[in-house]
Each structure stands twice: as C-alpha cells, then as structure tokens.
Amino acid sequence: MSKVALITGGSRGIGEAISKKFASVGYNIIINFKQSVEKAQKLKIQLEKDFNIEVMLSQANLSKEKDIII
C-alpha cells in the first residue's frame, strides 16, 4: 500500500520543504497550492524525477469553501 501525504501550501517555503521531506522517505504527494501553477508544476517534475514518486497538484484556496471540491 502506498503512503500519500497532502501538503497544503506545498509548493513554496515551508510547505515545499515538507513536500521534499515526505517525498524523500517514499510518500506520494498531493501538493495543494493557491497561486503559482508554474512553480507547482516545476516542483512536481523535480520530486517525481528525484524521488521516483507520484505527485498530484490541487489548486485551491482552502480558506474559501467554494474552492473545496469533495
């Protein structure tokens, strides 16, 4: 069974560091981000290449209920 981590704000700053840490120990990652699609896509490619994991991107402002799709 694969381990998966959902990282909010996962494409920059502390969130990016957390994404990299989870990836380094074998977790597949879901990166939630609010603004920069380009930055999130770049990180996705890097993590998949460096750690041989799967990365999914989710663009949403989690402080706004309308952005959350369940």
ZADO-1210 file (C-alpha; in nm, 4 decimals, padded with zeros to 6 digits):
<atoms>
<atom x="00.0000" y="00.0000" z="00.0000" code="MET" pos="1"/>
<atom x="00.1374" y="00.3404" z="-00.0986" code="SER" pos="2"/>
<atom x="00.1733" y="00.6187" z="00.1529" code="LYS" pos="3"/>
<atom x="00.0263" y="00.9544" z="00.0490" code="VAL" pos="4"/>
<atom x="00.0726" y="01.2962" z="00.2086" code="ALA" pos="5"/>
<atom x="-00.1447" y="01.6005" z="00.1373" code="LEU" pos="6"/>
<atom x="00.0637" y="01.9141" z="00.1819" code="ILE" pos="7"/>
<atom x="-00.1261" y="02.2434" z="00.1931" code="THR" pos="8"/>
<atom x="00.0793" y="02.5357" z="00.0684" code="GLY" pos="9"/>
<atom x="00.3125" y="02.2671" z="-00.0589" code="GLY" pos="10"/>
<atom x="00.4765" y="02.4470" z="-00.3494" code="SER" pos="11"/>
<atom x="00.6789" y="02.7129" z="-00.1666" code="ARG" pos="12"/>
<atom x="00.8518" y="02.7968" z="00.1588" code="GLY" pos="13"/>
<atom x="00.7967" y="02.5599" z="00.4492" code="ILE" pos="14"/>
<atom x="00.5362" y="02.3649" z="00.2511" code="GLY" pos="15"/>
<atom x="00.7901" y="02.2971" z="-00.0239" code="GLU" pos="16"/>
<atom x="01.0433" y="02.1735" z="00.2326" code="ALA" pos="17"/>
<atom x="00.7791" y="01.9452" z="00.3847" code="ILE" pos="18"/>
<atom x="00.6874" y="01.8132" z="00.0378" code="SER" pos="19"/>
<atom x="01.0527" y="01.7319" z="-00.0279" code="LYS" pos="20"/>
<atom x="01.0940" y="01.5591" z="00.3096" code="LYS" pos="21"/>
<atom x="00.7895" y="01.3354" z="00.2613" code="PHE" pos="22"/>
<atom x="00.9000" y="01.2564" z="-00.0953" code="ALA" pos="23"/>
<atom x="01.2490" y="01.1643" z="00.0287" code="SER" pos="24"/>
<atom x="01.1044" y="00.8913" z="00.2506" code="VAL" pos="25"/>
<atom x="00.8831" y="00.7444" z="-00.0221" code="GLY" pos="26"/>
<atom x="00.5486" y="00.9178" z="00.0147" code="TYR" pos="27"/>
<atom x="00.3434" y="01.0043" z="-00.2912" code="ASN" pos="28"/>
<atom x="00.2427" y="01.3690" z="-00.2568" code="ILE" pos="29"/>
<atom x="-00.0642" y="01.5792" z="-00.3195" code="ILE" pos="30"/>
<atom x="00.0501" y="01.9403" z="-00.3347" code="ILE" pos="31"/>
<atom x="-00.2204" y="02.1948" z="-00.2660" code="ASN" pos="32"/>
<atom x="-00.1312" y="02.5438" z="-00.3819" code="PHE" pos="33"/>
<atom x="-00.3130" y="02.8713" z="-00.4272" code="LYS" pos="34"/>
<atom x="-00.1374" y="03.0793" z="-00.6907" code="GLN" pos="35"/>
<atom x="00.1645" y="02.9783" z="-00.8973" code="SER" pos="36"/>
<atom x="00.0770" y="02.6922" z="-01.1310" code="VAL" pos="37"/>
<atom x="00.4217" y="02.7188" z="-01.2912" code="GLU" pos="38"/>
<atom x="00.6050" y="02.6818" z="-00.9576" code="LYS" pos="39"/>
<atom x="00.3864" y="02.3872" z="-00.8537" code="ALA" pos="40"/>
<atom x="00.4397" y="02.2096" z="-01.1871" code="GLN" pos="41"/>
<atom x="00.8156" y="02.2642" z="-01.1650" code="LYS" pos="42"/>
<atom x="00.8242" y="02.1133" z="-00.8137" code="LEU" pos="43"/>
<atom x="00.6078" y="01.8203" z="-00.9285" code="LYS" pos="44"/>
<atom x="00.8533" y="01.7348" z="-01.2056" code="ILE" pos="45"/>
<atom x="01.1516" y="01.7694" z="-00.9712" code="GLN" pos="46"/>
<atom x="01.0044" y="01.5473" z="-00.6987" code="LEU" pos="47"/>
<atom x="00.8934" y="01.2767" z="-00.9421" code="GLU" pos="48"/>
<atom x="01.2393" y="01.2707" z="-01.1019" code="LYS" pos="49"/>
<atom x="01.4471" y="01.2920" z="-00.7830" code="ASP" pos="50"/>
<atom x="01.2454" y="01.0518" z="-00.5665" code="PHE" pos="51"/>
<atom x="01.0598" y="00.8262" z="-00.8138" code="ASN" pos="52"/>
<atom x="00.7209" y="00.9047" z="-00.6598" code="ILE" pos="53"/>
<atom x="00.3842" y="01.0255" z="-00.7901" code="GLU" pos="54"/>
<atom x="00.2806" y="01.3869" z="-00.7369" code="VAL" pos="55"/>
<atom x="-00.0679" y="01.5272" z="-00.7845" code="MET" pos="56"/>
<atom x="-00.1403" y="01.9011" z="-00.7912" code="LEU" pos="57"/>
<atom x="-00.4510" y="02.0658" z="-00.6475" code="SER" pos="58"/>
<atom x="-00.5048" y="02.4387" z="-00.6915" code="GLN" pos="59"/>
<atom x="-00.7443" y="02.5761" z="-00.4299" code="ALA" pos="60"/>
<atom x="-00.7664" y="02.8389" z="-00.1593" code="ASN" pos="61"/>
<atom x="-00.8683" y="02.6186" z="00.1322" code="LEU" pos="62"/>
<atom x="-00.9891" y="02.9188" z="00.3301" code="SER" pos="63"/>
<atom x="-01.2716" y="02.9576" z="00.0746" code="LYS" pos="64"/>
<atom x="-01.5407" y="02.6912" z="00.0906" code="GLU" pos="65"/>
<atom x="-01.6268" y="02.7360" z="-00.2796" code="LYS" pos="66"/>
<atom x="-01.2741" y="02.6241" z="-00.3762" code="ASP" pos="67"/>
<atom x="-01.3072" y="02.2911" z="-00.1933" code="ILE" pos="68"/>
<atom x="-01.4493" y="02.0100" z="-00.4044" code="ILE" pos="69"/>
<atom x="-01.5275" y="01.6830" z="-00.2304" code="ILE" pos="70"/>
</atoms>
